């Protein structure tokens, strides 16, 4: 099948709607004394979002509320899918991924007329609305995090209107804040030789992660590494119990794109993954390049069948010319620990590859568990 035919098939598939279906919900058991590997047990089925009513889009409630609670399955949510089945078999994470919801692209064009609503708490210049993770300082002596930028009476470093918008569309920036859990995510734009060691460590420590791929990475394009080498890394991600996410084709500011252009950015990554890894599940999670995001983009991605994944921790690990030292990197990731933390790390970073094993051991020594991203409720 040629790429032209394949792309036509994908565009046609997007014109179909996925039939409504219920998914069993698995929740992690309490961590064992040695912690680390999340176990799962079955609970009741998640509510079906299709039963929530007309499906017409309503503006989010921007009224301030005194306390922020962690997201739960909400019948009024416009999140594209519910919580995903997962379990652990012989130390390997196994997932039951649903097919991604497909939408009529012509209907998406109507989104172009909608305003780009910026988050109330954005501190960026008008031309950009980049996500900022806030600031949390973990105090190892007390085993408690300090939420430096939190709004009074909460642990939230974003205003309630922002949190309501994220919840409405199933977007993620933290996980379950009532539990000592973290989520490891890695952005993969280019290969610098660190990903193999990262995968080795995750396998040794039996820790799950999500890898967000750009189109070039999915195709194995690199100046320094053979396609077969990079594809071997992606094959390991799939075979060793990790989740693949979509990080766009060209890594653009997606808030400046039309709905059709944004969809094309996503489709090209999907087609690259399916071309070389036809057994891979649909990509269900999206990370906006450089954190350029607003309500319009989150809504569009939900319509395309993706949950937008932001983060509650990131640090300057992406500059290949000025990598943090081992000590600087380890101190940074330790300092950001907090319940439900979504760590954004770059797989290009040699520092991240070096510190990962010690960091995972330390996280577990603090009685935290490491969960797959799909454990976060929608």
ABEGO torsion letter per residue (X at the ends): XBAAAAAAAAAAAAABBBBBBBBBBBBBBBBBAAEGBBBBBBBBBBBBAAAAEAGBBBBBBABBBABBBBBBBBAABABABBBBBBBBBGGBBBBBBBBBBBBBAAAAAAAAABBBBBBAABABBAABBBBBAEBBBBBAAAGBBBBAABBBGBABABBAAAAAAAAAAGBBABBBAABBBBBBBBBBABBAGAAAAAAAAAAAAGBBBBBBBBAAAAAGBBAABBAAAAAAAAAAAAAAGBBBBBAEAAGBBAAABBAAAAAAAAAAAAAAAAAABAABBBBABBBBBGGBBBAAAAAAAAAAGBBBBBBABBBBAABAABBBBAAAAAAAAAAABBBGBBBBBBAABAAAAAAAAAAAAAAAAAGBBBBBAAABBX
